[in-house]
């Protein structure tokens, strides 16, 4: 029983072992059989010179299954270019570049393999390399802008784009030729390239990553006309200077009113490329007669082809009249007017009507009245609107009144500070009116004697000078009696002879010296009596 069980187990193991051996033999026989393959090249897209083309190849077995990790070689015009292995899907992607334009023959070769046993295969295709097109965009869009690329001249079209084909990759010399503009109202000059190049000529390398950009500064001829606040035309010959300031910060000053070329825009680089920005101009100053007649930066303009700017200037009118400073009556026959630039003009006018001047520039003037009897100072006038200007003159009448008023005020202040002077002055007046009746006759007598002495001088009499001295002493004595401050009692009841006011010694000397042998004693007595009567007569 045990022997049969053992026999059955041995039989089963033998059968299983024999089965395994037969399976391995069959598997080995199958692995050594060669499997066919197919290699395919996907037609590549055409590229320009210097740019890489992508070549895609597929390797599959005869059963259509992908063949992975197998080496495939690529040839270009029979020259081995590259070798690569297939991926898990049997694909190979290869990038190649050609620097010359043309059509190239691509060949792919799979030489087969032993493990696994794969048959060889081949594939072919064509690669087209097109010429590189160099494209230049002008900013702003300008037609007929000429360029030179290694001696080949090409120009921009109506859209401002210039194009040229290049058959071979590499370095080239690019240059902007002198700009020729058919429109006489436009001028252009090179501004900048879109990158960091700022010269008209430069070196470029083909292929380019993107089109080139070049900016031009366009200038337009601008003229100007001037009007006043009433929009009436102003003679341009009066303008001596014009100053404009652009939004770029540049300032332009012209010494005439002719047409001038101004840049209309500025090319700047932004994130999207070059862009033209229009320049806004502000009128900074218009100089007429030495004064600025515009408000700074209040009038603004853009430059356009054949442009005409109308600029409004601040011109005013002024009517001049001359009056007496105190009494207001018309005076003078004209004016001298100094303009802001220092020039002096003279104008004549009727004092009652005055004189009106139109078109005066805003500024400061100095005006002097002429033909006036008196003092006429120069009057500064800040003209900023239409004005009626009244000029004042200090006539001689005004000067006399002012001096008299000043003297009166001085005397009044003197008397106000010293009251006793006023009392003395009043007392002196009273004495002159009521108390000195003999003064005037005495003065008359003394003057008569002076006349007599004068006659004696003429006739050659001697001892005239002492007598003349005596008469002057008497006059001084009489004058001192007029002055206030000497109080005399009994003036109303006492009658004194003019000669009694002198000292006795002077009186005796005077009488002795005036005595003369040629005058009879009786005539002397008569003359003295007459003088005494005249002295005693009331004032």
C-alpha positions in Angstrom: 0.0 0.0 0.0 2.8 2.4 1.0 4.7 1.4 -2.2 1.7 2.4 -4.5 1.3 5.8 -2.8 5.0 6.5 -3.2 4.8 5.4 -6.8 1.9 7.7 -7.5 3.7 10.7 -5.9 6.9 10.1 -7.9 4.9 9.8 -11.1 3.1 13.2 -10.6 6.4 15.0 -9.8 8.0 13.5 -12.9 5.1 14.7 -15.1 5.3 18.2 -13.6 9.1 18.4 -14.2 8.8 17.3 -17.7 6.1 19.9 -18.3 8.3 22.7 -17.0 11.2 21.7 -19.1 9.1 21.6 -22.2 7.7 25.1 -21.5 11.2 26.6 -21.0 12.4 25.0 -24.3 9.4 26.5 -26.1 10.1 30.0 -24.6 13.8 29.9 -25.6 12.9 28.9 -29.1 10.5 31.8 -29.3 13.0 34.5 -28.0 15.5 33.9 -30.7 13.0 34.6 -33.5 13.6 38.1 -35.3 10.8 40.7 -35.1 10.4 43.3 -37.8 10.3 47.0 -37.0 9.0 50.2 -38.7 10.7 53.6 -38.4 8.7 56.8 -39.3 9.8 60.5 -39.5 7.0 63.1 -39.0 7.4 65.8 -41.6 9.0 68.8 -39.8 7.6 72.3 -40.1 9.7 74.8 -42.1 11.7 77.3 -40.1 13.9 80.3 -40.9 17.6 80.3 -40.9 19.3 80.1 -37.6 16.1 78.8 -35.9 15.9 75.2 -34.6 13.6 72.7 -36.2 12.1 69.8 -34.3 12.3 66.3 -35.9 10.0 63.7 -34.4 10.5 59.9 -35.2 8.4 56.8 -34.2 9.7 53.2 -33.9 7.2 50.3 -33.7 7.4 46.5 -34.2 5.7 44.7 -37.0 2.8 44.0 -34.7 2.4 47.7 -34.1 3.7 47.8 -30.6 6.1 50.6 -29.6 9.7 49.6 -29.4 11.3 51.3 -26.3 14.9 52.1 -25.5 16.3 51.6 -28.9 19.0 53.7 -30.5 18.1 55.7 -33.7 20.5 57.8 -35.7 19.5 61.0 -37.7 21.4 62.1 -40.8 21.1 65.5 -42.6 22.1 65.4 -46.2 24.0 62.2 -45.4 25.8 63.7 -42.5 25.2 62.2 -39.1 23.5 64.9 -37.0 22.4 63.2 -33.8 21.6 59.8 -32.2 18.9 59.2 -29.6 17.0 56.4 -27.9 13.2 55.9 -28.1 11.1 56.5 -25.1 8.5 54.1 -23.6 6.2 55.0 -26.4 8.8 54.5 -29.1 9.1 58.2 -29.8 12.3 60.3 -30.5 12.3 64.2 -30.7 15.5 65.8 -32.0 16.1 69.6 -32.5 18.4 70.7 -35.4 19.4 74.1 -36.8 20.6 75.2 -40.1 22.2 78.6 -40.8 21.5 78.7 -44.5 18.2 78.7 -46.3 17.3 75.7 -48.4 15.7 72.2 -48.4 17.6 69.5 -46.5 17.2 65.6 -46.7 16.6 63.9 -43.4 17.5 60.2 -42.9 16.8 58.1 -39.8 18.3 54.6 -39.3 17.5 51.9 -36.8 20.1 49.1 -37.1 18.1 46.5 -35.1 19.0 44.6 -31.9 19.9 41.1 -30.7 18.1 41.2 -27.4 15.4 41.5 -28.1 15.8 40.4 -31.6 14.5 43.3 -33.7 15.0 43.9 -37.3 16.5 47.1 -38.7 14.5 49.9 -40.4 15.0 53.3 -42.1 13.0 56.5 -42.7 13.5 59.7 -44.6 11.9 63.2 -44.9 12.7 66.8 -46.0 13.4 69.9 -43.9 12.8 73.3 -45.4 14.8 76.2 -44.0 13.4 79.5 -45.1 15.2 82.9 -45.3 15.0 85.1 -42.2 12.8 88.2 -42.6 14.2 91.2 -40.8 11.4 93.5 -39.9 11.8 97.1 -38.7 8.9 99.1 -37.3 9.1 102.9 -37.3 7.6 105.1 -34.5 5.6 107.1 -35.5 4.6 105.1 -38.6 6.6 106.8 -41.4 6.8 105.7 -45.0 9.9 105.8 -47.2 12.4 105.5 -44.4 15.5 103.9 -45.9 17.8 101.4 -44.3 20.9 99.6 -45.4 21.8 96.0 -44.4 25.3 95.1 -45.4 24.8 97.3 -48.5 21.3 96.1 -49.4 18.9 99.1 -49.3 15.3 98.7 -48.3 12.6 101.1 -47.1 9.5 101.3 -45.0 6.0 101.0 -46.5 2.9 103.1 -45.9 2.4 101.4 -42.5 5.9 102.3 -41.4 7.3 98.8 -41.6 10.5 97.9 -43.5 11.3 94.3 -44.4 14.2 92.4 -46.0 15.0 88.7 -46.4 18.3 87.2 -45.2 19.5 83.8 -46.6 22.1 83.1 -43.9 22.3 83.5 -40.2 25.0 85.6 -38.7 26.1 89.2 -37.9 25.1 92.1 -40.1 25.6 95.9 -40.2 22.4 97.9 -40.2 22.3 101.6 -40.9 19.6 104.2 -41.2 20.1 106.3 -44.3 19.6 110.1 -44.3 15.9 110.8 -44.1 14.3 112.3 -47.2 10.9 113.8 -46.6 8.7 114.9 -49.5 6.5 117.2 -47.4 8.2 120.5 -46.9 6.3 121.1 -43.7 7.8 118.1 -41.9 11.3 117.4 -40.7 12.5 114.1 -39.1 15.6 113.0 -37.4 16.7 109.7 -35.7 15.7 109.4 -32.1 16.5 106.0 -30.8 16.2 102.2 -31.3 13.8 100.1 -29.3 16.6 98.6 -27.2 19.5 100.4 -25.7 21.0 101.6 -29.0 21.0 105.4 -29.6 23.0 105.6 -32.9 21.7 105.4 -36.4 24.0 102.5 -37.3 24.4 99.3 -35.4 25.3 95.6 -35.6 22.5 92.9 -35.5 22.7 89.1 -35.3 20.3 87.0 -37.4 18.0 85.4 -36.4 16.3 88.1 -34.4 14.0 87.3 -31.5 11.5 90.0 -32.5 11.1 92.8 -35.0 13.3 95.8 -34.5 11.9 99.2 -33.5 13.2 102.6 -34.3 11.9 106.0 -33.2 12.1 109.3 -35.1 11.6 112.8 -33.8 9.2 114.6 -36.0 9.4 118.4 -36.3 6.8 120.7 -37.7 7.1 124.3 -38.8 5.1 126.6 -36.4 4.3 130.2 -36.9 2.5 132.6 -34.5 0.2 135.6 -34.6 -0.6 138.0 -31.7 -3.9 139.5 -30.6 -4.8 141.8 -27.7 -7.5 141.3 -25.1 -10.1 142.5 -27.6 -8.8 140.0 -30.2 -7.5 142.8 -32.3 -4.2 142.0 -34.2 -1.0 143.2 -32.7 2.0 144.3 -34.8 4.5 141.4 -34.6 7.4 143.9 -35.0 6.8 145.0 -31.4 7.7 141.5 -30.1 11.4 141.3 -29.3 11.5 137.8 -27.7 9.4 134.6 -27.6 10.0 131.7 -25.1 8.2 128.3 -25.2 8.7 125.4 -22.9 7.8 121.8 -23.9 6.4 119.1 -21.6 9.8 117.4 -22.0 11.4 120.3 -20.1 13.2 121.7 -23.1 13.0 125.5 -23.5 13.0 127.3 -26.9 13.7 131.1 -27.1 13.5 133.0 -30.3 14.5 136.6 -30.9 12.1 137.1 -33.9 8.6 136.3 -34.9 9.3 134.2 -37.9 8.3 130.5 -38.4 10.4 128.0 -36.4 10.7 124.2 -36.4 9.6 122.5 -33.2 9.6 118.8 -32.3 6.1 117.5 -32.3 6.7 114.5 -30.1 9.2 112.4 -28.2 9.7 108.6 -28.6 10.0 106.8 -25.3 10.3 103.1 -24.5 7.5 101.4 -22.6 6.9 97.7 -21.7 5.1 97.1 -25.0 7.8 98.8 -27.1 8.4 102.3 -28.4 5.7 104.9 -28.1 5.4 108.5 -29.3 4.2 111.1 -26.8 3.0 114.4 -28.1 4.8 117.5 -26.7 2.6 120.1 -25.1 4.1 123.6 -25.4 3.5 126.4 -22.9 4.0 130.1 -23.7 6.4 131.3 -21.0 7.1 134.9 -22.2 6.3 137.3 -25.0 8.4 140.4 -24.5 7.0 143.8 -25.8 8.7 147.1 -24.8 10.9 145.2 -22.3 7.9 143.6 -20.4 6.4 140.1 -20.4 2.9 140.4 -21.8 1.6 136.9 -21.1 0.8 135.0 -18.0 3.3 132.2 -17.7 2.2 128.8 -18.9 -1.4 129.9 -19.3 -1.6 129.3 -23.1 -0.7 125.8 -24.4 -0.4 124.3 -27.9 0.5 121.1 -29.7 2.7 121.3 -32.8 1.0 120.1 -36.0 1.9 120.3 -39.7 1.8 123.9 -41.0 0.5 125.1 -37.7 -0.4 128.7 -36.7 -0.6 129.6 -33.0 -2.7 132.6 -32.0 -1.3 134.1 -28.8 -3.2 136.6 -26.7 -1.0 139.3 -25.1 -1.8 141.6 -22.2 -1.9 145.2 -23.7 -3.8 148.0 -21.9 -4.7 151.6 -22.5 -4.0 154.6 -20.2 -5.3 158.1 -20.1 -3.0 160.7 -18.5 -4.1 164.0 -17.0 -2.1 166.4 -14.9 -3.6 168.3 -11.9 -2.3 170.8 -9.3 -1.6 168.8 -6.1 -3.6 171.1 -3.8 -6.1 173.0 -5.8 -6.8 170.4 -8.6 -6.7 172.8 -11.6 -5.2 171.4 -14.9 -1.5 172.0 -15.4 1.3 171.1 -17.8 1.5 170.6 -21.5 2.8 167.1 -21.9 4.5 164.1 -20.4 7.8 162.2 -20.6 7.1 158.4 -20.3 9.9 155.9 -19.6 9.0 152.4 -20.8 9.9 149.2 -19.0 12.9 148.7 -21.4 14.2 152.2 -20.5 13.1 153.9 -23.7 11.7 157.4 -23.2 8.9 158.9 -25.3 7.4 162.4 -25.1 3.8 163.3 -25.7 2.0 166.6 -25.8 -1.6 167.1 -24.7 -4.2 169.7 -23.8 -4.2 170.0 -19.9 -8.0 169.9 -19.8 -8.3 166.8 -22.1 -5.2 164.8 -21.2 -3.7 162.1 -23.4 -4.7 158.5 -24.1 -2.2 155.8 -25.1 -3.3 152.5 -26.5 -1.5 149.1 -26.6 0.8 149.6 -23.6 2.5 146.4 -22.4 1.8 145.2 -18.9 4.7 146.6 -16.7 6.1 149.5 -14.7 6.4 152.9 -16.3 7.8 156.2 -15.0 5.9 159.3 -16.1 6.9 163.0 -15.6 4.7 166.0 -16.4 6.3 168.6 -18.7 5.5 172.3 -19.2 4.3 172.9 -15.6 5.2 175.9 -13.4 6.3 174.0 -10.3 7.8 170.7 -9.2 6.7 167.6 -11.2 8.3 164.4 -9.7 8.5 161.2 -11.8 5.5 159.0 -11.0 5.9 155.2 -11.2 2.9 153.4 -12.6 2.3 149.7 -12.5 0.0 149.0 -15.5 -2.0 145.8 -15.2 -5.4 147.0 -16.6 -6.9 149.9 -18.4 -6.4 153.0 -16.2 -7.0 156.7 -15.9 -3.9 158.1 -14.5 -3.9 161.5 -12.7 -0.5 163.0 -12.3 0.1 165.5 -9.5 2.2 168.7 -9.8 3.3 170.9 -7.0 2.9 174.3 -8.5 4.6 177.5 -7.1 1.2 178.4 -5.5 1.2 175.0 -3.7 4.8 175.6 -2.6 4.0 179.1 -1.2 0.9 177.8 0.6 2.9 175.0 2.1 5.7 177.2 3.3 3.3 179.7 4.8 1.4 177.0 6.5 4.6 175.6 7.9 5.7 179.0 9.1 2.4 179.6 10.8 2.5 176.2 12.5 6.0 176.9 13.7 5.1 180.2 15.2 2.0 178.7 16.7 4.0 175.9 18.3 6.6 178.4 19.6 3.9 180.6 21.2 2.1 177.5 22.6 5.2 176.4 24.4 6.1 179.9 25.6 2.9 181.8 26.6 4.7 184.9 27.8 5.9 185.6 24.3 2.3 186.0 23.3 1.6 188.4 26.1 4.6 190.5 25.2 3.6 190.5 21.5 0.1 191.8 22.4 1.5 194.4 24.7 3.9 195.6 22.0 1.0 195.9 19.6 -1.0 198.0 22.0 2.0 200.3 22.6 2.5 200.8 18.9 -1.2 201.7 18.4 -1.9 203.9 21.4 1.2 204.8 23.3 3.9 206.0 20.9 2.5 209.0 19.2 5.8 210.7 18.8 7.7 207.7 17.3 6.6 208.2 13.7 7.2 212.0 13.7 10.6 211.4 15.3 11.5 208.9 12.7 10.3 211.4 10.0 12.5 214.0 11.6 15.6 211.7 11.7 15.1 210.8 8.0 14.8 214.4 7.1 18.1 215.1 8.8 19.6 212.2 7.0 18.5 213.7 3.7 19.9 217.0 4.8 23.2 215.4 5.6 23.2 213.7 2.3 22.8 217.0 0.6 25.7 218.3 2.6 27.8 215.4 1.5 27.1 216.3 -2.1 28.0 220.0 -1.4 31.3 219.0 0.2 30.7 220.1 3.7 33.0 218.9 6.4 32.3 217.0 9.6 29.5 215.0 7.9 30.5 211.5 9.1 30.2 212.3 12.9 26.8 213.9 12.3 25.6 210.9 10.3 26.7 208.6 13.1 24.7 210.7 15.5 21.6 210.4 13.4 21.9 206.7 13.2 22.3 206.5 17.0 19.1 208.4 17.3 17.3 206.0 14.9 18.5 203.0 16.9 17.3 204.6 20.1 13.9 205.2 18.6 13.7 201.7 17.2 14.5 200.3 20.7 11.4 202.1 22.0 9.3 200.1 19.6 10.5 196.7 20.8 8.5 195.1 23.6 10.1 194.2 26.9 11.0 197.8 28.1 8.2 199.1 30.3 7.8 202.9 30.5 5.5 204.5 33.0 3.4 207.5 32.2 3.4 207.1 28.4 0.0 208.4 28.1 0.6 211.7 30.0 4.3 212.3 29.2 5.4 213.9 25.9 9.0 213.4 25.2 10.9 214.9 22.3 12.7 212.4 20.1 16.0 213.9 21.0 15.4 213.4 24.7 15.5 209.7 24.3 19.3 210.0 23.6 21.8 210.4 26.4 22.8 214.0 27.3 26.4 213.4 26.2 25.4 212.2 22.8 23.0 215.1 22.3 25.6 217.7 23.2 28.2 216.1 20.9 25.7 216.0 18.1 24.8 219.6 18.5 28.4 220.8 18.7 29.4 218.7 15.6 26.5 219.8 13.4 27.1 223.5 14.2 28.5 225.3 11.2 29.6 228.9 10.6 27.7 228.9 7.4 24.3 228.5 9.2 23.0 231.6 10.9 21.9 231.4 14.6 18.4 232.5 13.8 18.0 229.9 11.1 19.2 227.2 13.5 16.6 228.3 16.1 13.8 228.3 13.5 14.8 224.9 12.3 14.9 223.5 15.9 11.5 224.9 16.7 10.0 223.3 13.6 11.4 220.0 14.5 10.2 220.3 18.1 6.7 221.0 16.9 6.7 218.0 14.5 8.0 215.7 17.3 5.3 216.8 19.7 2.4 216.4 17.2 0.2 213.3 17.9 0.7 210.1 15.9 
